Amino acid sequence: TALYEEMPTSVRAAWHLEAARSLAEAGAPTDRVARQLLAAISGSADTDPVEEWTLRWLARAAPLLIGQAPRAAAELLRHAVTRSPARSARHDSLVCRYAEALYRVGDAIEGERVASRALTDIVERDLVVDLHWTLAQCRSFTGRYAESLSALDQALGYPGISAGHRARLLVATARAHRDLGQVEKAGQVAAAALTEATNAADNWATGWALHVLTIVATMQARTADALALFDRALTVTQADPALTDLRILLQVNKAVTLGDLDQYEGAFAAAREAQQLADRAGLTVRRSQAHCCQGELLFNTGQWAEALTEVGVVPDDAKDPGVACCDHGIAAVISFHRGDTSAAQQHLSAAAPHAKQIGSRVVGALTLARSLDAEQAGDLAGALDSLTAGLENEAEELDEIEDLLADAVRLAMKLGNTGTARTLADRTAALARDSQVPHRQASALFCRGLLDRDAGLLVQAADRYRDASRPLQGAQALEAAAGVFLDRGERAPARTAFTQSLDLYASLGAARDVARLQAQFRAHGIRRAPRVKHRKARRGWDSLT
């Protein structure tokens, strides 16, 4: 190191450049060549020209390098674009790749600027399609989906467009429809894209079309279809390092789907793999999605301290609007249950600008947080309205709204609105009818138990919520059961259900729920039974002595 640092900067740069050239000519892996080139340009002057072989190598290696190491790709491409002759085919190609690399590292604003400027000059069809794809991604990042659709429709009207080009534009169009909450339309367009991609033997477009179809199947609760599509899409991406970005995204979505099936061991494994891949590749957008997924899984399974850590890892300006809404929603829900209303409302305020960008799209965690805000302010009707506004999109976003149904039934019963409660309970029953997923069966039992004032069904619901590893809902079911037992004068089972519910709330750190439950039952002379064995946290700060 001492000898290296004593070298003149220009000598070091020249030696790194020569090493890069030798490695490239020997067929060394892309990342090894890139490391030498990065060291070379860090020691060169801004006015130094770029050698011809470097431009040739970058133009050829850029797609793979962007997929594996987008930060390195962005820096090398910036260097090449600013120092290579403009108005040439190679320069145009490098500009397109540079815009894509900027998006991959989370700089959507600059990526859009570079791509928009390039579109005014570039006429080569492949590059134009690539620029439209990058622009659609960047606009999605800032919530401008309608603008993306307009531009993509125009691009699809280009004369003489090939099947491969059409497939890629259709995939971007399908994603825009999905981001606007138009799930059925997204599925139709993605199916058309898959047909075009298959005809063109385009693995890239095939993988992305399958990705959109997995999202559609998941949102429509066709989980078996979704898992089959995930396996097919992951097979397509596995052999192509340039599809690393898509592979990570598929892993994240597969983790979400496994979580929806209460298969948490597989869900956490898939989420961790996605996070590790995103960290290694430096893909900021995918990294934020992987952390969001982990946060949601941890929240569902009652590991709230860890969930708060996960949703706060990546700053908001590096997240797409949907991820930011989900992260702030999870943090707000936890804060409300813990009695920290100020923190919860701060999260709701932080989510507000992101929520505007996603329009009518439902984000379950944020919808629940808004409902809790109204409920804790004493506005039960407003709390129910917050939930039912999202429930209107059942056909479009079933995966996001199904977890809202039980809370909506609970609020409707509190308001004496049995008609609404019955309608919503019927929905949970329909979801559970042909399903073996524990939390769906639990929700159906919970809603029917609330509607019929049946303590036995509520206790069964708590048991199924335990099987689903969802302690918050289990505590709520036991709380409701205790209330029904008490109304019937059955004090012994009421005390048992009360104590079990209290222990679950305490294990979550849900201080507000603990205080409410204790106050409610203290009025009836029921307190926590003596010598209750409390759960102890096994992870996080609370696990330390």
DOPADO-92772 format. One record per residue (C-alpha): x, y, z. Coordinates in steps of 0.25 Angstrom, whole numbers. Layout:
+-------+-------+-------+
:     X :     Y :     Z :
+-------+-------+-------+
:     X :     Y :     Z :
...
+-------+-------+-------+
//
This chain:
+-------+-------+-------+
:     X :     Y :     Z :
+-------+-------+-------+
:     0 :     0 :     0 :
:    11 :     9 :     3 :
:    18 :     7 :   -10 :
:     5 :     8 :   -17 :
:     2 :    22 :   -11 :
:    16 :    27 :   -14 :
:    13 :    25 :   -29 :
:     9 :    38 :   -37 :
:    -6 :    38 :   -39 :
:    -4 :    38 :   -54 :
:     5 :    25 :   -54 :
:    -5 :    18 :   -45 :
:   -16 :    22 :   -55 :
:    -8 :    17 :   -67 :
:    -5 :     4 :   -60 :
:   -19 :     1 :   -56 :
:   -24 :     4 :   -70 :
:   -13 :    -6 :   -75 :
:   -18 :   -16 :   -65 :
:   -32 :   -14 :   -69 :
:   -29 :   -16 :   -84 :
:   -21 :   -29 :   -81 :
:   -32 :   -34 :   -73 :
:   -42 :   -31 :   -84 :
:   -34 :   -37 :   -95 :
:   -32 :   -50 :   -86 :
:   -48 :   -51 :   -85 :
:   -48 :   -48 :   -70 :
:   -61 :   -46 :   -63 :
:   -68 :   -32 :   -65 :
:   -67 :   -28 :   -50 :
:   -51 :   -30 :   -50 :
:   -49 :   -21 :   -62 :
:   -59 :   -11 :   -57 :
:   -51 :   -10 :   -44 :
:   -38 :    -7 :   -51 :
:   -45 :     3 :   -60 :
:   -51 :    10 :   -48 :
:   -37 :    12 :   -42 :
:   -32 :    17 :   -55 :
:   -42 :    28 :   -57 :
:   -41 :    32 :   -42 :
:   -27 :    36 :   -45 :
:   -29 :    43 :   -58 :
:   -32 :    57 :   -62 :
:   -46 :    61 :   -67 :
:   -40 :    65 :   -80 :
:   -33 :    52 :   -83 :
:   -39 :    45 :   -95 :
:   -45 :    31 :   -93 :
:   -37 :    20 :  -101 :
:   -45 :    13 :  -112 :
:   -44 :    -1 :  -106 :
:   -50 :     4 :   -93 :
:   -63 :    10 :  -101 :
:   -64 :    -3 :  -109 :
:   -63 :   -11 :   -96 :
:   -73 :    -3 :   -89 :
:   -83 :    -3 :  -100 :
:   -83 :   -18 :  -100 :
:   -82 :   -20 :   -85 :
:   -91 :   -10 :   -80 :
:  -104 :   -18 :   -79 :
:   -97 :   -29 :   -71 :
:   -90 :   -19 :   -62 :
:  -103 :   -11 :   -59 :
:  -110 :   -24 :   -55 :
:   -98 :   -28 :   -46 :
:   -92 :   -15 :   -41 :
:  -100 :    -2 :   -45 :
:   -92 :     8 :   -37 :
:   -79 :     4 :   -44 :
:   -87 :     4 :   -57 :
:   -93 :    18 :   -55 :
:   -79 :    24 :   -51 :
:   -72 :    17 :   -63 :
:   -83 :    21 :   -73 :
:   -83 :    35 :   -68 :
:   -69 :    36 :   -71 :
:   -70 :    30 :   -85 :
:   -82 :    38 :   -89 :
:   -76 :    51 :   -85 :
:   -63 :    48 :   -92 :
:   -67 :    41 :  -104 :
:   -71 :    47 :  -118 :
:   -85 :    51 :  -118 :
:   -95 :    48 :  -129 :
:   -89 :    34 :  -132 :
:   -96 :    20 :  -130 :
:   -87 :    16 :  -119 :
:   -89 :    29 :  -111 :
:  -105 :    28 :  -113 :
:  -104 :    13 :  -107 :
:   -95 :    18 :   -96 :
:  -105 :    29 :   -92 :
:  -117 :    19 :   -92 :
:  -109 :    10 :   -83 :
:  -105 :    22 :   -74 :
:  -119 :    26 :   -72 :
:  -123 :    12 :   -68 :
:  -112 :    11 :   -58 :
:  -116 :    24 :   -52 :
:  -130 :    18 :   -49 :
:  -124 :     5 :   -44 :
:  -116 :    13 :   -33 :
:  -129 :    21 :   -29 :
:  -126 :    34 :   -36 :
:  -139 :    34 :   -44 :
:  -139 :    49 :   -46 :
:  -125 :    49 :   -53 :
:  -129 :    36 :   -60 :
:  -141 :    43 :   -66 :
:  -134 :    55 :   -70 :
:  -123 :    47 :   -77 :
:  -133 :    38 :   -84 :
:  -143 :    50 :   -88 :
:  -131 :    58 :   -94 :
:  -126 :    45 :  -102 :
:  -140 :    43 :  -108 :
:  -140 :    56 :  -115 :
:  -127 :    52 :  -123 :
:  -127 :    36 :  -124 :
:  -135 :    30 :  -135 :
:  -129 :    15 :  -135 :
:  -141 :     7 :  -131 :
:  -135 :    -2 :  -121 :
:  -130 :     9 :  -113 :
:  -143 :    17 :  -114 :
:  -150 :     5 :  -108 :
:  -140 :     4 :   -97 :
:  -141 :    19 :   -94 :
:  -156 :    18 :   -93 :
:  -154 :     6 :   -83 :
:  -145 :    14 :   -74 :
:  -154 :    26 :   -75 :
:  -166 :    18 :   -70 :
:  -158 :    13 :   -59 :
:  -153 :    26 :   -54 :
:  -167 :    32 :   -55 :
:  -173 :    21 :   -47 :
:  -163 :    24 :   -37 :
:  -169 :    38 :   -35 :
:  -183 :    33 :   -37 :
:  -186 :    38 :   -51 :
:  -192 :    26 :   -57 :
:  -202 :    33 :   -66 :
:  -191 :    41 :   -72 :
:  -184 :    27 :   -75 :
:  -196 :    21 :   -81 :
:  -198 :    33 :   -91 :
:  -183 :    32 :   -95 :
:  -183 :    17 :   -97 :
:  -196 :    17 :  -105 :
:  -189 :    27 :  -114 :
:  -177 :    18 :  -115 :
:  -186 :     5 :  -118 :
:  -191 :    13 :  -130 :
:  -177 :    14 :  -137 :
:  -178 :     8 :  -151 :
:  -171 :    -5 :  -153 :
:  -169 :    -9 :  -139 :
:  -163 :   -23 :  -137 :
:  -169 :   -33 :  -128 :
:  -158 :   -32 :  -118 :
:  -159 :   -17 :  -117 :
:  -174 :   -18 :  -116 :
:  -173 :   -28 :  -104 :
:  -164 :   -19 :   -96 :
:  -173 :    -7 :   -98 :
:  -185 :   -15 :   -94 :
:  -178 :   -20 :   -82 :
:  -176 :    -5 :   -78 :
:  -190 :    -2 :   -81 :
:  -195 :   -14 :   -72 :
:  -187 :    -9 :   -61 :
:  -193 :     5 :   -62 :
:  -207 :    -1 :   -62 :
:  -203 :    -9 :   -49 :
:  -197 :     3 :   -42 :
:  -210 :    11 :   -45 :
:  -218 :    -1 :   -38 :
:  -224 :    -6 :   -52 :
:  -220 :   -20 :   -49 :
:  -229 :   -27 :   -59 :
:  -224 :   -18 :   -70 :
:  -210 :   -21 :   -66 :
:  -212 :   -36 :   -67 :
:  -218 :   -35 :   -81 :
:  -206 :   -26 :   -86 :
:  -196 :   -35 :   -79 :
:  -202 :   -47 :   -85 :
:  -201 :   -40 :   -99 :
:  -186 :   -36 :   -96 :
:  -183 :   -51 :   -92 :
:  -188 :   -56 :  -106 :
:  -180 :   -45 :  -113 :
:  -168 :   -48 :  -105 :
:  -169 :   -63 :  -107 :
:  -170 :   -61 :  -122 :
:  -158 :   -52 :  -122 :
:  -150 :   -62 :  -113 :
:  -147 :   -50 :  -104 :
:  -143 :   -55 :   -90 :
:  -143 :   -41 :   -84 :
:  -157 :   -38 :   -88 :
:  -162 :   -52 :   -85 :
:  -157 :   -50 :   -71 :
:  -163 :   -37 :   -69 :
:  -176 :   -41 :   -75 :
:  -177 :   -53 :   -65 :
:  -173 :   -44 :   -54 :
:  -185 :   -35 :   -56 :
:  -194 :   -47 :   -57 :
:  -189 :   -52 :   -44 :
:  -193 :   -39 :   -38 :
:  -207 :   -40 :   -44 :
:  -209 :   -54 :   -39 :
:  -205 :   -50 :   -25 :
:  -214 :   -38 :   -25 :
:  -225 :   -46 :   -29 :
:  -222 :   -57 :   -18 :
:  -219 :   -68 :   -29 :
:  -207 :   -72 :   -20 :
:  -205 :   -86 :   -27 :
:  -204 :   -79 :   -41 :
:  -195 :   -68 :   -35 :
:  -185 :   -79 :   -29 :
:  -184 :   -86 :   -42 :
:  -182 :   -73 :   -50 :
:  -171 :   -69 :   -40 :
:  -164 :   -83 :   -43 :
:  -165 :   -81 :   -58 :
:  -160 :   -66 :   -57 :
:  -148 :   -70 :   -48 :
:  -144 :   -81 :   -57 :
:  -144 :   -70 :   -69 :
:  -135 :   -61 :   -61 :
:  -126 :   -71 :   -54 :
:  -117 :   -73 :   -66 :
:  -115 :   -58 :   -70 :
:  -107 :   -49 :   -60 :
:  -113 :   -37 :   -68 :
:  -126 :   -40 :   -61 :
:  -121 :   -39 :   -47 :
:  -130 :   -28 :   -44 :
:  -142 :   -35 :   -49 :
:  -138 :   -48 :   -41 :
:  -138 :   -39 :   -28 :
:  -151 :   -34 :   -31 :
:  -157 :   -47 :   -33 :
:  -151 :   -52 :   -20 :
:  -157 :   -41 :   -12 :
:  -171 :   -43 :   -18 :
:  -170 :   -58 :   -16 :
:  -167 :   -55 :    -1 :
:  -179 :   -47 :     0 :
:  -187 :   -58 :    -7 :
:  -182 :   -68 :     3 :
:  -185 :   -59 :    14 :
:  -200 :   -58 :     9 :
:  -200 :   -73 :    10 :
:  -195 :   -73 :    25 :
:  -182 :   -80 :    20 :
:  -173 :   -71 :    28 :
:  -160 :   -80 :    28 :
:  -160 :   -80 :    13 :
:  -164 :   -65 :    12 :
:  -153 :   -60 :    21 :
:  -143 :   -68 :    14 :
:  -147 :   -62 :     0 :
:  -147 :   -48 :     6 :
:  -133 :   -50 :    12 :
:  -128 :   -55 :    -1 :
:  -134 :   -43 :    -9 :
:  -128 :   -34 :     1 :
:  -114 :   -40 :     0 :
:  -114 :   -40 :   -15 :
:  -119 :   -25 :   -15 :
:  -108 :   -21 :    -5 :
:   -97 :   -28 :   -13 :
:  -102 :   -22 :   -26 :
:  -104 :    -8 :   -20 :
:  -118 :    -8 :   -26 :
:  -125 :     3 :   -17 :
:  -139 :     2 :   -21 :
:  -139 :   -14 :   -20 :
:  -132 :   -12 :    -6 :
:  -143 :    -3 :    -1 :
:  -154 :   -13 :    -6 :
:  -147 :   -25 :     0 :
:  -146 :   -18 :    14 :
:  -161 :   -14 :    12 :
:  -164 :   -28 :    10 :
:  -156 :   -33 :    22 :
:  -163 :   -22 :    30 :
:  -177 :   -27 :    26 :
:  -174 :   -41 :    30 :
:  -168 :   -37 :    43 :
:  -180 :   -29 :    46 :
:  -190 :   -40 :    43 :
:  -182 :   -50 :    52 :
:  -182 :   -40 :    64 :
:  -167 :   -36 :    63 :
:  -170 :   -22 :    64 :
:  -156 :   -16 :    68 :
:  -149 :   -23 :    56 :
:  -161 :   -19 :    47 :
:  -158 :    -4 :    51 :
:  -144 :    -6 :    48 :
:  -146 :   -12 :    34 :
:  -156 :    -1 :    29 :
:  -146 :    10 :    34 :
:  -133 :     5 :    27 :
:  -135 :    12 :    14 :
:  -138 :    27 :    13 :
:  -151 :    31 :     7 :
:  -145 :    38 :    -5 :
:  -139 :    24 :   -10 :
:  -153 :    17 :    -9 :
:  -164 :    16 :   -19 :
:  -177 :    22 :   -14 :
:  -184 :     9 :   -11 :
:  -172 :     4 :    -3 :
:  -172 :    17 :     5 :
:  -187 :    16 :     8 :
:  -185 :     2 :    13 :
:  -173 :     5 :    21 :
:  -180 :    17 :    28 :
:  -193 :    10 :    29 :
:  -186 :    -2 :    37 :
:  -179 :     8 :    46 :
:  -191 :    16 :    49 :
:  -200 :     4 :    52 :
:  -189 :    -1 :    62 :
:  -188 :    13 :    68 :
:  -203 :    14 :    70 :
:  -204 :     0 :    77 :
:  -192 :     4 :    86 :
:  -199 :    17 :    90 :
:  -189 :    26 :    83 :
:  -200 :    35 :    75 :
:  -190 :    46 :    72 :
:  -180 :    36 :    65 :
:  -192 :    30 :    57 :
:  -197 :    43 :    52 :
:  -183 :    47 :    48 :
:  -183 :    34 :    39 :
:  -196 :    37 :    34 :
:  -192 :    51 :    30 :
:  -179 :    46 :    24 :
:  -187 :    36 :    15 :
:  -197 :    46 :    10 :
:  -189 :    51 :    -2 :
:  -186 :    37 :    -6 :
:  -200 :    33 :    -5 :
:  -204 :    44 :   -15 :
:  -195 :    38 :   -25 :
:  -201 :    25 :   -25 :
:  -215 :    30 :   -27 :
:  -226 :    20 :   -24 :
:  -217 :     8 :   -21 :
:  -219 :     1 :    -8 :
:  -208 :    -1 :     2 :
:  -213 :    -9 :    13 :
:  -204 :    -5 :    24 :
:  -206 :    10 :    21 :
:  -221 :     8 :    20 :
:  -221 :     1 :    34 :
:  -213 :    12 :    40 :
:  -223 :    23 :    35 :
:  -234 :    15 :    41 :
:  -227 :    14 :    54 :
:  -225 :    29 :    55 :
:  -239 :    31 :    53 :
:  -243 :    20 :    63 :
:  -234 :    25 :    74 :
:  -240 :    39 :    72 :
:  -254 :    34 :    75 :
:  -258 :    34 :    60 :
:  -263 :    20 :    58 :
:  -271 :    24 :    46 :
:  -259 :    30 :    40 :
:  -250 :    18 :    43 :
:  -260 :     9 :    36 :
:  -261 :    18 :    24 :
:  -246 :    18 :    23 :
:  -246 :     3 :    22 :
:  -258 :     1 :    13 :
:  -253 :    11 :     3 :
:  -241 :     2 :     1 :
:  -251 :   -10 :     1 :
:  -258 :    -5 :   -11 :
:  -246 :   -10 :   -19 :
:  -247 :   -24 :   -15 :
:  -247 :   -30 :   -30 :
:  -234 :   -21 :   -33 :
:  -226 :   -23 :   -20 :
:  -230 :   -35 :   -12 :
:  -217 :   -37 :    -6 :
:  -217 :   -23 :     0 :
:  -231 :   -23 :     5 :
:  -234 :   -36 :    11 :
:  -226 :   -33 :    24 :
:  -235 :   -21 :    25 :
:  -248 :   -29 :    26 :
:  -248 :   -34 :    40 :
:  -245 :   -19 :    45 :
:  -257 :   -14 :    37 :
:  -266 :   -25 :    43 :
:  -262 :   -21 :    57 :
:  -264 :    -6 :    54 :
:  -278 :    -9 :    47 :
:  -282 :   -17 :    59 :
:  -278 :    -6 :    69 :
:  -286 :     4 :    61 :
:  -298 :    -6 :    61 :
:  -297 :    -7 :    46 :
:  -300 :   -22 :    45 :
:  -304 :   -21 :    30 :
:  -290 :   -16 :    26 :
:  -284 :   -26 :    36 :
:  -291 :   -37 :    30 :
:  -287 :   -34 :    16 :
:  -273 :   -33 :    20 :
:  -273 :   -46 :    28 :
:  -279 :   -53 :    15 :
:  -266 :   -48 :     8 :
:  -257 :   -54 :    18 :
:  -265 :   -67 :    17 :
:  -264 :   -67 :     2 :
:  -249 :   -65 :     3 :
:  -247 :   -77 :    13 :
:  -257 :   -86 :     6 :
:  -247 :   -93 :    -3 :
:  -235 :   -89 :     4 :
:  -226 :   -96 :    14 :
:  -218 :   -83 :    18 :
:  -219 :   -82 :    33 :
:  -221 :   -67 :    34 :
:  -233 :   -67 :    24 :
:  -240 :   -78 :    32 :
:  -237 :   -70 :    45 :
:  -243 :   -57 :    39 :
:  -255 :   -64 :    34 :
:  -257 :   -70 :    48 :
:  -254 :   -57 :    55 :
:  -264 :   -49 :    46 :
:  -275 :   -60 :    48 :
:  -272 :   -60 :    63 :
:  -274 :   -45 :    64 :
:  -287 :   -45 :    56 :
:  -293 :   -56 :    63 :
:  -287 :   -53 :    77 :
:  -282 :   -67 :    78 :
:  -270 :   -68 :    87 :
:  -267 :   -82 :    83 :
:  -264 :   -77 :    69 :
:  -256 :   -66 :    74 :
:  -247 :   -75 :    82 :
:  -246 :   -84 :    70 :
:  -242 :   -72 :    62 :
:  -231 :   -69 :    72 :
:  -226 :   -83 :    70 :
:  -225 :   -82 :    55 :
:  -218 :   -68 :    56 :
:  -208 :   -75 :    65 :
:  -206 :   -86 :    54 :
:  -204 :   -74 :    44 :
:  -193 :   -68 :    54 :
:  -202 :   -55 :    55 :
:  -202 :   -51 :    69 :
:  -209 :   -37 :    68 :
:  -221 :   -43 :    61 :
:  -221 :   -55 :    71 :
:  -221 :   -45 :    83 :
:  -233 :   -37 :    77 :
:  -241 :   -50 :    75 :
:  -238 :   -54 :    90 :
:  -242 :   -40 :    94 :
:  -255 :   -41 :    87 :
:  -258 :   -55 :    92 :
:  -255 :   -50 :   106 :
:  -265 :   -39 :   104 :
:  -276 :   -49 :    99 :
:  -273 :   -59 :   111 :
:  -275 :   -47 :   121 :
:  -288 :   -43 :   115 :
:  -293 :   -57 :   117 :
:  -289 :   -57 :   131 :
:  -278 :   -68 :   129 :
:  -267 :   -61 :   137 :
:  -257 :   -73 :   137 :
:  -255 :   -74 :   122 :
:  -256 :   -59 :   121 :
:  -244 :   -58 :   131 :
:  -236 :   -68 :   123 :
:  -239 :   -62 :   109 :
:  -236 :   -48 :   116 :
:  -223 :   -53 :   122 :
:  -218 :   -60 :   109 :
:  -222 :   -47 :   101 :
:  -214 :   -38 :   110 :
:  -202 :   -47 :   110 :
:  -202 :   -46 :    94 :
:  -203 :   -31 :    94 :
:  -192 :   -30 :   105 :
:  -183 :   -39 :    97 :
:  -185 :   -29 :    85 :
:  -182 :   -17 :    94 :
:  -196 :   -12 :    90 :
:  -197 :    -3 :   102 :
:  -210 :     4 :    98 :
:  -217 :    -9 :    96 :
:  -212 :   -14 :   109 :
:  -217 :    -2 :   116 :
:  -231 :    -2 :   109 :
:  -233 :   -17 :   112 :
:  -229 :   -16 :   127 :
:  -238 :    -4 :   129 :
:  -250 :   -11 :   122 :
:  -250 :   -23 :   130 :
:  -245 :   -16 :   143 :
:  -259 :   -10 :   143 :
:  -265 :   -24 :   144 :
:  -255 :   -28 :   155 :
:  -246 :   -37 :   146 :
:  -232 :   -35 :   147 :
:  -220 :   -42 :   141 :
:  -219 :   -56 :   148 :
:  -207 :   -57 :   158 :
:  -194 :   -63 :   154 :
:  -196 :   -62 :   139 :
:  -184 :   -67 :   131 :
:  -180 :   -56 :   121 :
:  -174 :   -58 :   108 :
:  -160 :   -53 :   107 :
:  -155 :   -47 :    94 :
:  -144 :   -56 :    87 :
:  -139 :   -45 :    77 :
:  -137 :   -30 :    78 :
:  -134 :   -20 :    89 :
:  -145 :   -26 :    98 :
:  -138 :   -40 :    98 :
:  -126 :   -34 :   106 :
:  -125 :   -34 :   121 :
+-------+-------+-------+
//
